[in-house]
Amino acid sequence: MSATKETPNISGYHDKTAIYIDEEILQEAVLEQSLKDEAERIVKQEGIGFNQAHRLSLEYRNIKKIDHLWKFSSLTKLNLNNNFIKKIEGLDHLVNLTWLNGNPIPEENDEEKYTLFLAAYFQQLKYLNNIFLNEDIRNRASAKYNLDIEEMNQGELQAQQAAEEKRKQEAILQMHEDAFVEQLNGDYLYTNIIQNDAELKKLHCLPGVDELLEAFEHQLVDLCNQLFEVGLTEFKRRDAEVDSFFSRLNVDVTDNQSRASKVLADFQMEHKQRTVDLQEAPEDEKKSKMDICLKEIDVLCYNLMAIEFQLYSYLEETIKKFDNNISEMTGSFSETAQGIFVHCRELEDSHHQKITQIAVTTLEVVAKGEAEDDLPDDVRMLFLDKNTVMDTLAASHDNHLQTINDRETQLVTRAEAWKVALIKGIEDSELKRNRMRIADIHRYADYLRVQLKELT
């Protein structure tokens, strides 16, 4: 169902003071009617979760248009009466809505049209303006709007399918980029090599050149496809290694937290009794009991620090091993890719030599005046000067090799940059976690010490 519905003429009149619904008004409405006392305090601090609201009243607000309703996915009751609303957006997202109350209806005919419209488009709706939508109303609504709804649903289905297909294609292209082999599964590299080679295009008319170019394209595309498949395979290996590492990391951190939580729980139970003993102790014993409490706090701090240090040291070693594994994978893929690019350059060398041989033969034919009559004038002029032809072919060859080299450099550089960024991100994250944990331990110890001082 479309996110925007144009309803029949349901307002009946206009008013210069009519306003538009915005997110702030929706927040106020939810806060006013459903969040009280402590819940209201939490909402003000942490924000309002529209998707958790079940009821919403917006009556008598001079509203002309309402938007943002798509956020209220849990809404079951919506009150919009006594407004100026002509357009409501987002109602179709309210899949749980069973009760709806609209605007003043000036004429009986308009009211019936309005009722049938909403009954047809929102089949989950049970009550409209305090009227139960019975079977007779639904049958008449279906008869009136059935074709429109089917057409709309078909259009939405096609749009969803197109969006899903686009999403899939974008995901595939993103995977190709993450594998560093985007646009290598086809003739892109070949096209990129020859598309700006204007001088080479002049030679297409020479006998045998088209056949050479076709063979060159076919062999180069085969090499590119080979590299593409290797890239996807290596990407899956790296991706699995990354997933495995983070799974292990989460388990290790969780186990460490469990150990620390047990130590803390044992301390808190004993500390509670020690504070009671401290409060009830005679004045001449308070100092010694205070010293015991402070010493135990120091012991707690030491134990928690020891647990954290063990985790940090273990994760440091784990990250190093992961770094070695990922470096080996990335390095191995880069070496394989570089080997394939060597074959690409060798193929271009062979192609260049064959084109050069055709050019030399053509130079001899033109020099003897035996060139074909259909040889284009610009080509005939080019082959009047041997040095110009040779320089042109050499420049073309260099440009081709440079294009291949640039693609190789791009692949290897990006692969290395990805690996470096990944490891740095993990190390930075672990360092941040460690520092926060140490700070938390010190803060808690300081808090306990302050509490003790307040007891004496």
KOLDREN-330314 format. One record per residue: x, y, z of N, C-alpha, C, O in turn; residue in three letters. Coordinates in steps of 0.001 Angstrom, whole numbers, plus 500000, padded with zeros to 6 digits. Layout:
REM KOLDREN-330314
XYZXYZXYZXYZAla/...
END
This chain:
REM KOLDREN-330314
500820498811500000500000500000500000500861501249500000501874501281500699Met/500515502244499271501347503439499146501439504184500459500507504148501263Ser/502542504851500682502757505605501917501965506894501937501861507529502986Ala/501412507294500827500644508532500753499258508234500237499104507584499203Thr/498234508708500952496856508502500533496170509848500352496213510698501241Lys/495538510037499205494708511210498981493278510814499300492657510080498531Glu/492743511286500419491397510910500818490374511774500102490714512838499583Thr/489081511311500066488030512158499527487915513435500347488599513588501359Pro/487075514327499928486927515619500603486355515415501988485137515420502164Asn/487209515238502964486738514898504307486819516075505273486300515987506386Ile/487450517161504881487570518274505834486376519205505749485847519634506774Ser/485953519517504547484745520320504381484960521797504489484135522568503999Gly/486050522237505117486298523666505224487776523894505452488510522958505768Tyr/488215525122505296489630525465505465489754526539506536488798527250506846His/490930526636507079491158527619508129492588528122508019493513527328507846Asp/492779529436508119494109530018507966495054529595509074496272529676508920Lys/494480529130510226495335528737511337495728527271511270496409526782512171Thr/495313526548510217495657525134510091497161524949510040497871525744509423Ala/497651523893510694499086523651510768499410522275510198498523521482509881Ile/500726522018510078501198520725509603501796519969510780502454520552511642Tyr/501557518670510801502141517833511840503633517690511589504056517417510466Ile/504435517875512645505855517578512543506231516641513683505385516281514501Asp/507481516254513734507905515255514717507793515767516143507533514991517063Glu/507987517073516336507898517637517680506494517511518251506321517178519424Glu/505481517780517409504094517662517856503775516217518222503094515956519214Ile/504276515271517409504042513863517698504694513458519019504122512688519790Leu/505880513974519273506556513668520535505736514172521724505555513459522712Gln/505245515404521618504444515986522694503173515184522937502779514964524083Glu/502536514748521854501289514001521985501507512666522684500739512287523569Ala/502548511964522287502852510680522920503186510877524383502737510111525236Val/503974511903524678504400512168526048503219512525526931503149512096528083Leu/502289513309526397501150513774527168500249512629527623499792512615528766Glu/499993511669526734498934510714527017499394509333527466498595508577528018Gln/500670508978527245501049507597527550502257507447528461502574506333528876Ser/502933508536528779504148508423529580504012509263530853503895510486530784Leu/504026508624531975503819509300533244504980509018534189505747508075533992Lys/505098509868535237506035509667536334507439509275535878508076510012535125Asp/507927508106536334509284507681536026509475507433534546510527507747533989Glu/508466506871533906508559506611532464508759507911531708509517507961530739Ala/508081508962532146508219510256531479509641510792531632510203511363530697Glu/510211510604532809511580511064533028512552510339532102513445510957531521Arg/512373509034531968513258508252531102513116508678529663514104508800528939Ile/511879508907529247511643509312527858512289510650527566512881510839526503Val/512181511577528500512789512889528288514302512790528196514935513545527458Lys/514884511857528944516331511698528925516804510954527682517787511349527056Gln/516110509887527327516607508980526297515868509085524975516244508414524013Glu/514826509907524897514095510041523635512862509168523611512761508189524350Gly/511925509532522755510652508833522662510724507763521597511112508037520462Ile/510351506544521955510301505470520980508939505410520326508026504781520861Gly/508782506054519176507493506075518500506973504665518241505770504415518323Phe/507885503747517929507448502401517564506897501626518748506411500509518573Asn/506961502190519955506436501530521140505086502081521571504447501528522467Gln/504647503165520941503368503774521319502210502963520748502248502533519595Ala/501170502759521575499984501999521145498781502899520894497872502526520153His/498767504078521504497642505004521336498188506395521042499230506786521568Arg/497478507139520198497910508486519854496697509361519603495852509033518770Leu/496607510477520323495501511417520161496040512760519681496952513333520276Ser/495453513247518594495869514528518006494652515369517655494657516062516637Leu/493609515320518479492389516051518174492516517529518554493336517903519392Glu/491680518359517914491590519805518214492952520502518130493294521282519018Tyr/493735520233517079495048520860516942495182521659515653496282522089515308Arg/494086521864514941494114522628513681495096522047512669495742522783511923Asn/495202520723512652496158520062511775495609520007510358494447519659510146Ile/496449520352509390496069520313507983496666519105507266496052518558506350Lys/497853518691507680498525517557507059499309516808508130499892517420509024Lys/499320515484508034500032514688509026501031513769508337500719513110507345Ile/502239513745508888503313512923508332503977512190509490503552512339510636Asp/504997511413509217505796510684510208505045509516510858505575508893511778His/503834509207510408503096508126511040503753506762510820503495505820511569Leu/504594506658509804505239505376509515506089504888510673506410503702510757Trp/506461505810511580507280505417512723506476504700513801507052504029514658Lys/505148504833513769504293504281514817503822502871514436502626502644514254Phe/504743501946514319504411500613513816503560499795514782502913498837514360Ser/503543500152516082502772499395517077501427500032517390500685499518518226Ser/501099501137516738499885501879517050498632501059516765498505500465515694Leu/497690501026517738496416500331517543495239501305517533494185500990516980Thr/495403502478518134494301503441518211494817504829517860495792505302518445Lys/494154505489516892494579506805516418493392507746516387492384507464515739Leu/493511508869517089492432509845517177492867511133516486493790511808516943Asn/492193511475515372492539512658514578491348513588514394491361514433513499Leu/490321513448515223489088514199514978489258515685515243490159516117515962Asn/488331516477514618488292517938514766489606518599514359490183519383515112Asn/490068518267513151491217518910512540490848519325511115489669519300510763Asn/491807519697510305491565520111508921492308519203507944492677519632506851Phe/492524517971508330493384517073507563492763516717506223491642516214506158Ile/493511516985505146493112516562503805494025515466503280493664514747502349Lys/495217515334503876496185514355503397496901513715504581497444514410505440Lys/496896512392504617497566511647505673498605510738505034498281509961504136Ile/499853510827505490500924510004504952501399509016506003501639509391507151Glu/501534507764505617502096506760506511501093505835507159501486504965507937Gly/499797505989506867498805505122507492499005503660507122498715502766507917Leu/499496503423505925499634502041505468500684501270506252500710500040506203Asp/501557501980506982502557501316507810501989500910509171502640500182509921His/500798501368509486500194501069510784499449499744510693498218499718510691Leu/500187498656510618499587497347510381498797496836511576498022495888511444Val/498983497453512744498263497030513943497084497939514276496413497731515286Asn/496824498938513442495751499898513707494384499238513570494072498644512538Leu/493563499349514636492209498791514604491144499834514907489953499554514774Thr/491555501040515315490585502073515698491086503419515179492205503831515485Trp/490234504116514374490602505399513791489445506361513927488303505991513652Leu/489715507615514355488691508634514502489168509869513756489943510512514464Asn/488852510716511907489241511585510854488926512998511128489673513484511977Gly/487909513910510585487643515323510542486148515540510369485444514578510059Asn/485568516872510571484145517129510323483787516820508878484508517220507964Pro/482683516114508660482198515781507326480930516588507064479928516361507741Ile/480930517528506104479811518435505920478592517787505268477462518210505513Pro/478812516754504433477690516190503711477650514688503906478689514045504052Glu/476438514125503909476260512699504117476982511897503054477595510871503349Glu/476910512364501812477540511638500705479055511551500887479668510518500616Asn/479648512657501352481080512678501599481462511717502719482493511047502652Asp/480626511660503740480925510776504878480907509312504451481766508532504864Glu/479936508939503632479870507553503174481074507229502289481675506161502403Glu/481412508170501406482547507974500516483834507825501322484690506998501009Lys/483950508635502353485127508614503224485222507288503973486299506701504072Tyr/484097506821504497484063505560505241484447504387504354485265503551504738Thr/483852504326503156484148503235502238485612503258501805486246502216501644Leu/486133504475501621487534504621501206488477504005502230489341503204501875Phe/488317504375503508489200503873504552488967502393504827489916501662505108Leu/487715501943504749487423500525504963488069499660503900488489498535504174Ala/488149500189502679488746499432501582490270499405501680490890498356501501Ala/490863500551501962492317500647501947492975500116503213494138499716503182Tyr/492247500108504325492806499641505594491922498528506133491077498739507003Phe/492143497335505587491257496218505877491403495692507298490532494967507779Gln/492503496048507983492649495615509368491869496500510326491732496174511505Gln/491347497637509818490621498588510659489277498008511079488527497512510238Leu/488965498064512379487693497534512891486699498639513232485493498470513054Lys/487208499779513726486330500877514115486775502164513435487969502456513354Tyr/485800502935512944486065504217512324485087505223512872483879505081512685Leu/485595506251513555484740507259514189483693506612515084482515506967515055Asn/484162505639515892483314504923516853482239504066516196481289503655516863Asn/482370503789514896481408502944514184482105501653513791483190501673513211Ile/481473500529514111482031499231513750481886499019512250480800499187511695Phe/482980498651511598482971498418510153482496496990509900483289496048509882Leu/481173496849509704480592495510509564480808494948508165481429495585507314Asn/480285493743507942480495493047506674479868493788505509480428493803504413Glu/478704494410505732478042495145504655478904496323504188479041496561502988Asp/479471497044505127480328498182504775481560497691504018481955498301503024Ile/482160496621504466483352496110503811483051495605502408483861495777501497Arg/481884494978502229481514494503500899481335495664499930481810495609498796Asn/480646496719500377480451497884499518481778498588499242482006499089498141Arg/482646498623500245483960499244500061484788498464499051485465499043498201Ala/484722497131499158485476496292498230484973496453496807485760496514495863Ser/483659496523496659483072496681495319483468498007494695483680498089493485Ala/483569499043495513483849500383494990485328500595494672485665501230493672Lys/486207500065495520487631500368495387488504499155495076489730499265495069Tyr/487889497999494820488672496787494638489681496895493498490845496525493658Asn/489234497406492339490124497521491194491272498489491464492416498249491079Leu/490933499600492142491974500575492486493023499958493409494221500187493243Asp/492560499175494382493481498562495334494375497540494645495580497491494893Ile/493777496720493773494571495733493048495636496410492189496780495959492136Glu/495253497486491521496215498205490691497327498797491538498501498740491173Glu/496945499364492670497931499956493561498874498893494128500088499091494176Met/498298497759494559499117496685495116500077496119494072501224495796494379Asn/499591496003492830500452495503491765501604496458491505502745496041491305Gln/501283497758491511502331498754491318503346498733492442504549498858492211Gly/502849498572493672503756498516494812504611497260494768505797497304495095Glu/504011496125494360504768494885494262505906495026493252507032494597493505Leu/505599495627492116506628495837491101507724496765491614508911496542491373Gln/507300497814492330508290498742492885509168498054493928510374498294493984Ala/508561497198494754509322496469495761510292495490495112511431495343495554Gln/509827494824494060510698493881493361511875494607492716513009494129492739Gln/511579495777492137512652496560491523513645497040492576514856497017492360Ala/513112497475493722513986497938494801514832496798495350516008496981495663Ala/514222495613495465514954494458495964516042494042494989517151493695495395Glu/515721494078493692516713493737492688517866494745492698519031494374492553Glu/517524496016492870518555497044492953519438496827494174520658496978494110Lys/518804496470495285519562496217496510520518495038496328521666495081496771Arg/520029493989495669520870492821495429522071493178494555523201492771494823Lys/521793493950493502522875494343492606523898495206493322525102495047493122Gln/523420496123494160524336496970494921525172496145495887526355496417496087Glu/524538495122496491525270494249497409526346493456496667527450493261497175Ala/526007493003495456526979492256494657528158493140494279529316492738494389Ile/527841494363493830528913495285493453529787495648494650531002495798494524Leu/529147495789495818529906496096497022530846494944497380531979495167497807Gln/530361493700497200531208492541497454532393492525496507533507492191496911Met/532161492888495233533267492947494270534314493972494710535517493731494609His/533835495116495198534779496137495678535531495653496908536738495861497028Glu/534806495002497827535464494487499033536486493406498700537431493175499455Asp/536283492744497557537238491727497107538346492339496257539266491637495838Ala/538262493646496001539257494413495233539293494032493757540282494317493082Phe/538243493397493237538251492938491841537060493498491064536611492885490095Val/536548494648491479535421495224490754535795495501489302536898495953488995Glu/534840495215488421534966495445486973536080494620486320536607494991485271Gln/536427493509486949537379492594486331536681491360485760537332490488485184Leu/535377491285485914534629490145485388534024490483484023532808490432483836Asn/534893490827483081534409491186481753535504491877480964536693491667481204Gly/535082492710480016536049493339479108536414494758479515536925495527478702Asp/536150495113480792536388496495481216537859496888481037538151497962480509Tyr/538786496026481473540200496376481378540617496521479912541350497446479561Leu/540150495611479062540463495705477633539922497005477045540623497710476320Tyr/538679497310477364538074498548476856538830499762477346539044500715476597Thr/539238499727478615539980500845479190541348501007478535541881502113478455Asn/541911499894478068543224499945477415543150500631476055543999501457475722Ile/542133500284475274542123500730473875541183501899473592541240502468472502Ile/540320502275474538539283503263474220539861504643473865539271505370473065Gln/540993504999474446541578506309474166542773506234473205543512507204473037Asn/542946505062472581544080504873471689543659505208470256543376504320469452Asp/543625506496469960543151506943468648544064506465467521543582506122466441Ala/545363506439467758546302506037466719546144504558466365546243504171465200Glu/545891503725467410545704502304467145544457502062466309544422501142465492Leu/543433502888466511542191502722465752542415502934464255541696502378463425Lys/543424503746463924543717503971462504544212502701461823544080502550460609Lys/544779501794462603545368500593462024544359499466461822544697498412461283Leu/543113499693462260542106498639462143541858498244460687541435497126460393His/542126499171459801541864498879458399542948498001457768542773497503456656Cys/544067497810458474545143496990457933544783495518458021544143495110458991Leu/545162494723457068544852493293457061545396492590458307546573492726458642Pro/544533491843458982544952491045460132544853491746461475544929491085462511Gly/544684493081461493544660493816462770543409493481463575543500493235464778Val/542254493468462938541018493172463658541074491794464309540621491617465440Asp/541641490801463580541762489466464141542685489450465351542424488750466329Glu/543772490229465284544682490320466430544005490952467649544161490486468778Leu/543256492016467395542560492686468499541520491771469138541361491750470359Leu/540822491023468306539809490100468832540462489020469691539951488681470758Glu/541589488482469227542301487469470009542848488068471304542790487436472359Ala/543378489285471220543909489970472403542804490191473436543000489955474628Phe/541655490640472970540526490869473888540108489568474563539933489522475780Glu/539951488533473782539503487246474324540463486731475397540023486300476463His/541760486772475127542749486262476074542853487146477315543018486644478427Gln/542756488462477123542837489378478269541617489227479173541743489239480397Leu/540441489085478573539223488891479362539306487589480155538867487533481304Val/539865486546479550540039485278480274540919485464481508540610484938482577Asp/542002486204481362542886486468482499542173487285483584542320487020484777Leu/541405488272483147540674489105484111539631488288484867539476488439486079Cys/538922487428484152537920486576484802538580485618485789538034485330486854Asn/539756485133485422540504484268486336540854485015487617540695484483488716Gln/541328486241487473541656487068488639540407487380489449540449487392490680Leu/539310487630488773538044487940489447537601486773490328537224486980491482Phe/537641485568489803537230484393490568538147484159491757537687483835492852Glu/539449484325491540540397484191492659540089485230493729540123484929494923Val/539786486459493299539478487528494243538272487221495105538304487459496312Gly/537205486695494512536006486355495279536279485215496259535811485235497397Leu/537042484221495800537384483101496686538195483578497888537924483181499021Thr/539185484424497642540015484941498726539231485871499646539474485913500852Glu/538302486606499075537454487477499900536651486653500898536547487023502067Phe/536085485542500443535301484686501336536173484099502434535732483966503576Lys/537403483747502095538335483241503115538638484314504157538604484046505358Arg/538928485511503701539226486613504635538005486944505481538118487174506685Arg/536842486967504847535614487299505562535335486278506664534938486642507771Asp/535545485002506356535339483952507359536335484094508505535982483884509666Ala/537569484447508187538594484642509218538248485824510126538433485757511341Glu/537747486898509529537345488073510314536180487731511233536189488095512409Val/535174487033510703534024486640511522534453485745512677533993485905513807Asp/535341484800512377535826483886513415536579484638514501536427484347515688Ser/537388485602514096538158486380515070537235487145516012537415487104517229Phe/536259487836515460535367488640516308534490487758517192534131488157518300Phe/534144486567516716533391485637517562534231485223518762533754485223519897Ser/535486484869518499536391484504519597536601485682520538536642485515521756Arg/536734486869519967536957488064520781535783488296521729535983488594522906Leu/534568488162521222533383488355522057533303487331523179532935487658524307Asn/533654486078522855533646485028523881534682485325524959534395485195526149Val/535858485713524557536927486006525522536556487166526438536759487100527650Asp/536015488220525856535632489382526663534491489029527611534486489451528768Val/533522488254527119532391487847527963532851486976529122532401487160530253Thr/533745486027528848534278485177529914535020486016530947534884485787532149Asp/535794486974530489536532487848531399535580488663532266535803488831533465Asn/534521489165531647533541489939532406532854489082533465532545489557534558Gln/532619487818533129531997486910534099532916486693535306532462486694536450Ser/534207486508535040535167486350536134535202487594537009535191487509538237Arg/535246488754536355535291490005537112534003490209537908534042490696539037Ala/532876489843537331531589490004538015531517489126539261530973489542540284Ser/532060487926539179532062487029540347532937487596541458532550487591542626Lys/534115488084541088534999488706542084534310489899542733534386490080543948Val/533649490699541935532969491884542448531800491506543345531591492124544389Leu/531029490484542938529887490060543742530336489533545098529723489848546117Ala/531399488734545121531930488216546391532403489354547279532162489355548486Asp/533075490320546674533555491465547456532394492247548043532415492592549225Phe/531385492531547238530265493357547697529539492718548867529133493399549810Gln/529379491399548796528717490710549905529528490850551189528967491133552248Met/530827490655551105531678490780552289531839492233552723531892492524553918Glu/531918493145551755532083494557552071530873495102552814531004495948553699His/529716494619552454528501495070553140528571494741554623528219495571555461Lys/529025493532554952529143493153556355530241493947557041530101494325558204Gln/531322494201556339532416494982556936531969496408557245532366496970558266Arg/531156496993556387530677498359556669529740498377557864529733499330558642Thr/528944497314558009528074497218559188528930497111560453528671497782561452Val/529942496266560393530849496124561539531530497445561849531717497782563018Asp/531901498191560833532561499472561031531637500462561731532054501184562636Leu/530378500486561301529433501427561908529138501077563365528949501964564197Gln/529101499787563665528734499353565021529936499235565962529773499009567161Glu/531129499388565415532333499213566238532510500384567196532140501514566878Ala/533086500108568391533423501193569333534430502133568694535125501756567750Pro/534508503324569193535377504344568613536835503901568560537542504217567602Glu/537292503176569573538692502792569588539022501672568599540191501367568367Asp/537980501058568015538203499997567030537909500445565597538209499730564640Glu/537329501616565463536919502071564127538104502206563172538006501851561998Lys/539235502727563690540373502927562798540888501615562222541187501521561031Lys/540988500612563076541491499327562588540520498695561592540944498112560595Ser/539245498807561855538256498246560928538220499053559625538016498499558545Lys/538420500353559745538498501183558540539687500759557688539587500665556464Met/540821500502558354542024500067557616541770498753556894542223498551555767Asp/541031497851557565540706496565556936539852496784555699540096496168554661Ile/538846497659555798537963497951554652538755498550553492538576498164552337Cys/539624499492553816540421500133552766541373499132552115541595499165550904Leu/541938498227552950542846497224552399542103496287551453542621495919550398Lys/540894495906551834540118495006550978539727495688549666539625495043548623Glu/539510497006549738539232497744548499540454497705547587540343497536546373Ile/541631497866548214542868497774547427543031496381546815543458496240545669Asp/542688495360547592542778493988547091541818493787545921542173493171544916Val/540591494315546059539615494220544976540154494880543718540083494322542623Leu/540692496076543897541235496818542755542359496022542087542448495957540861Cys/543213495419542918544319494627542381543801493414541611544280493110540518Tyr/542821492729542189542282491523541545541598491851540211541772491136539224Asn/540826492932540194540152493326538956541169493761537904541014493471536718Leu/542209494459538355543256494878537432543989493665536861544338493635535680Met/544220492658537721544912491458537273544095490726536207544639490247535212Ala/542790490647536431541916489994535451541936490759534132542005490166533056Ile/541875492085534233541890492912533023543240492805532310543294492757531081Glu/544321492768533076545646492655532460545792491318531733546373491256530650Phe/545263490254532330545309488944531686544549488979530353545019488456529343Gln/543382489596530372542600489684529144543325490524528102543399490142526934Leu/543862491668528523544540492556527580545741491850526951545960491944525744Tyr/546514491147527771547689490437527252547274489328526299547893489128525254Ser/546218488608526670545741487520525822545217488058524492545507487502523433Tyr/544437489152524554543891489723523328544991490334522468544910490303521240Leu/546002490880523098547123491429522344547787490346521508548120490561520343Glu/547979489167522123548572488041521400547611487515520336548030487147519239Glu/546319487482520669545318487020519708545258487935518488545143487467517355Thr/545336489235518730545309490197517621546538490044516740546449490169515518Ile/547695489772517360548923489562516578548780488345515665549181488382514502Lys/548207487267516204548004486065515392547022486354514252547217485917513117Lys/545993487081514574545014487448513550545657488328512480545404488167511286Phe/546485489252512931547214490121511995548078489284511053548122489529509848Asp/548760488295511620549604487424510784548774486642509773549161486505508613Asn/547617486125510229546758485346509328546223486202508190546265485807507025Asn/545712487395508548545155488277507535546252488780506600546037488903505394Ile/547420489067507154548536489520506316548940488437505329549233488726504169Ser/548958487180505793549303486071504915548266485929503801548618485726502639Glu/546984486037504163545916485917503167545994487047502146545927486822500938Met/546136488263502660546193489424501766547437489372500886547376489653499689Thr/548573489007501497549807488921500726549743487848499660550207488050498538Gly/549157486684500016549034485593499051548153486002497873548474485714496720Ser/547044486672498170546160487120497090546861488145496210546748488098494986Phe/547591489078496837548299490101496062549340489464495145549498489876493996Ser/550047488461495656551047487773494833550388487061493653550893487105492531Glu/549259486408493915548536485730492836548067486740491791548185486514490587Thr/547529487864492282547055488902491361548213489460490540548083489664489333Ala/549334489704491191550493490240490467550987489257489408551432489663488334Gln/550905487953489718551288486952488730550384486981487511550850486818486383Gly/549080487190487734548141487279486610548386488554485807548283488548484580Ile/548708489635486492549008490879485772550294490751484945550431491394483904Phe/551231489922485410552423489641484597552019489006483275552535489368482218Val/551094488059483343550597487423482123549885488438481227549971488363480002His/549179489389481855548509490434481065549533491274480299549317491610479135Cys/550642491608480950551684492402480284552372491581479192552685492102478121Arg/552602490306479468553197489445478442552282489337477231552742489345476089Glu/550985489235477490550016489176476393550048490460475587549974490429474359Leu/550159491599476278550205492881475575551504492997474770551499493538473664Glu/552597492500475310553877492509474580553762491716473283554185492170472219Asp/553186490531473392553028489690472204552130490361471177552406490347469977Ser/551058490943471673550129491652470783550831492826470094550649493050468897His/551624493562470852552348494704470304553327494264469209553439494915468170His/554015493179469447554977492690468452554281492300467147554793492565466059Gln/553119491674467265552388491267466063551856492486465305551899492529464075Lys/551351493484466057550889494718465414552063495424464731551920495957463631Ile/553235495421465401554424496055464833554831495382463523555198496062462564Thr/554767494051463478555122493324462266554202493691461101554653493840459966Gln/552908493833461397551960494256460357552301495671459891552224495979458702Ile/552678496526460847553019497911460503554264497958459614554308498723458649Ala/555274497144459934556504497112459127556182496652457709556674497233456741Val/555375495631457583554977495143456261554254496227455480554487496402454284Thr/553369496958456164552617498031455514553542499158455089553348499746454025Thr/554543499469455900555527500498455532556228500129454222556430500976453352Leu/556589498865454097557272498419452884556364498506451666556800498895450583Glu/555097498139451850554134498179450743553892499609450289553852499893449092Val/553726500522451271553487501935450935554719502515450253554587503294449309Val/555910502153450713557153502680450116557298502248448657557850502989447844Ala/556811501068448327556877500569446961555731501079446094555690500850444886Lys/554788501788446757553639502285446005552646501192445677551886501310444716Gly/552644500119446473551771498985446198550602498894447191549939497861447283Glu/550364499960447913549289499953448901547937499831448223547756500273447088Ala/546988499227448930545636499067448404544998500432448169545254501391448897Glu/544164500494447136543501501768446810542541502227447897542318503426448065Asp/541959501259448649540976501632449674541629501979451014540928502147452012Asp/542936502087451050543608502493452288543289503954452573543555504803451722Leu/542716504290453761542350505670454083543549506610453944544694506218454174Pro/543262507861453561544323508842453338545155509094454590546380509195454515Asp/544475509197455768545234509489456990546184508348457340547273508584457864Asp/545776507110457051546648505965457299547796505947456299548942505666456650Val/547465506256455034548502506296454000549559507349454358550759507125454195Arg/549081508511454853550012509567455244550866509153456437552054509468456503Met/550246508443457383550974507981458563552129507067458167553213507150458744Leu/551902506199457189552907505210456826553938505729455809554739504957455283Phe/553907507023455544554957507618454720556227507871455521557302508049454948Leu/556100507886456865557245508161457746557406507006458733556585506834459634Asp/558453506226458561558674505056459418558848505442460881558299504783461764Lys/559609506503461145559851506921462535558551507281463247558358506945464416Asn/557666507965462535556382508345463125555567507101463468554973507035464544Thr/555531506135462591554780504898462840555343504158464052554595503731464930Val/556665504010464091557294503294465197557081504018466531556810503384467552Met/557204505347466513556977506132467739555536506001468213555267505909469411Asp/554616505993467252553199505863467593552910504513468237552206504431469243Thr/553460503463467651553260502127468204553897501980469578553330501343470465Leu/555084502573469755555771502510471054554964503234472133554820502740473252Ala/554439504416471781553629505179472741552361504415473095551951504379474255Ala/551744503806472088550538503010472325550835501844473258550064501567474177Ser/551934501174473025552349500043473866552575500488475311552126499831476250His/553271501606475476553528502131476825552232502466477553552086502185478742Asp/551298503064476831550006503422477442549230502181477869548605502161478930Asn/549277501158477039548586499912477386549164499303478655548436498898479561His/550497499249478696551152498691479883550862499527481124550694498986482217Leu/550804500849480954550532501724482097549132501487482650548933501526483864Gln/548167501244481781546810500954482221546766499663483028546102499590484062Thr/547476498650482551547542497383483288548240497583484629547789497073485655Ile/549340498327484614550082498583485861549240499345486872549278499052488067Asn/548475500331486391547638501132487294546593500262487984546333500417489178Asp/545985499331487211544961498459487824545604497523488833545009497230489870Arg/546802497055488545547514496195489487547845496960490763547641496455491867Glu/548355498178490609548700499002491772547467499297492617547519499262493847Thr/546362499588491946545117499863492671544702498668493519544346498828494687Gln/544745497474492941544349496268493674545253496027494878544770495852495997Leu/546555496018494650547499495712495726547451496772496824547496496443498009Val/547360498041496432547334499139497413546081499088498269546145499254499487Thr/544958498860497637543698498811498391543661497615499333543168497722500456Arg/544180496479498884544202495293499743545053495546500989544655495200502101Ala/546211496146500796547083496451501925546462497496502845546535497374504068Glu/545854498515502260545213499573503060544072498999503888543891499378505045Ala/543299498085503302542202497449504046542738496684505246542197496785506347Trp/543796495921505031544368495133506116544892496022507240544664495748508418Lys/545590497081506867546143498004507865545029498680508655545108498789509878Val/543989499135507955542873499812508624542128498859509551541715499248510644Ala/541954497609509116541265496618509943542002496374511243541407496427512319Leu/543287496109511149544071495815512349544144497039513261544017496920514479Ile/544347498201512672544423499423513486543105499669514207543090500055515376Lys/542005499445513508540708499637514134540502498701515310539974499106516345Gly/540920497443515155540798496468516247541684496865517417541253496827518569Ile/542919497246517124543852497633518192543360498882518919543424498951520147Glu/542870499865518170542368501089518798541149500795519669541015501338520766Asp/540266499938519176539073499583519931539423498857521216538839499127522265Ser/540373497936521137540792497185522322541495498095523325541298497963524533Glu/542315499018522824542976499958523725541958500843524436542082501105525633Leu/540962501299523702539908502129524292539138501340525344538850501862526421Lys/538797500066525037538086499231526004538914499041527265538387499125528374Arg/540217498784527101541098498570528235541191499802529121541126499698530346Asn/541341500959528506541450502201529286540156502512530031540181502969531174Arg/539030502261529376537747502498530028537566501549531202537058501940532253Met/537985500296531021537863499319532098538721499715533290538268499648534432Arg/539947500124533032540831500555534118540256501775534827540277501858536055Ile/539742502720534043539136503920534636537927503551535484537726504127536553Ala/537117502596535023535945502154535783536361501537537115535732501779538145Asp/537419500743537085537895500116538322538346501170539320538000501097540499Ile/539112502143538861539582503208539760538422504041540279538391504403541456His/537464504348539404536316505138539860535514504395540927535082504983541919Arg/535322503097540709534559502329541688535301502259543015534685502381544074Tyr/536621502063542974537405502029544210537331503364544939537185503394546161Ala/537430504457544208537322505784544819535944505987545431535813506560546513Asp/534926505518544738533552505628545241533399504887546565532765505393547491Tyr/533976503696546657533907502913547893534636503616549026534172503614550166Leu/535767504211548713536531504914549749535766506132550278535751506399551479Arg/535135506860549360534336508023549776533184507581550664532886508225551670Val/532536506483550292531437505957551098531896505623552520531206505915553497Gln/533062505013552609533575504661553933533810505889554783533483505895555970Leu/534367506921554196534645508153554947533357508780555428533324509368556509Lys/532307508669554659531017509247555040530377508484556191529523509016556901Glu/530792507242556371530228506435557480530866506758558818530320506420559869Leu/532024507416558785532725507664560052532681509139560403533216509544561435Thr/
END
